[in-house]
Amino acid sequence: MLLIECPWCGPRAETEFSCGGEADIVRPLDSDKLTDKEWGDYLFMRKNPRGVHHEQWLHTQGCRRWFKARRDTVSYEIQGYETFERPLLSTDNTDAGAQGKAQEGKAS
């Protein structure tokens, strides 16, 4: 079982979450003008990469918030998390410290 770290609730069991699939898919602006094939491609055709990619997750049994995770589909390792309000946070502490220092520099 995966241990997924909700950006708001902390580490939780995979069973508390629902995967929303590939992240960063842009909805067509004028969907009324799409053909059935184009609409079907938007709804159902997704990349299925071997390796690292971004997914959307919903904490269904917790805070009910959406977030993105960068996950390796081979090892299942989650390499970082991103909310829709802030950029990707790595699970590596060195990146988190560097991001914190960068934020402090912007605030000055």
Secondary structure, DSSP 8 states (H G I E B T S, - for coil): --EEEETTTEEEEGGG-EEEEES-----TTGGG--HHHHHHHHH-----SSEEEEEEE-TTTT--EEEEEEETTT--EEEEE-SSS--EESSHHHHHHHHHHHHHHH-
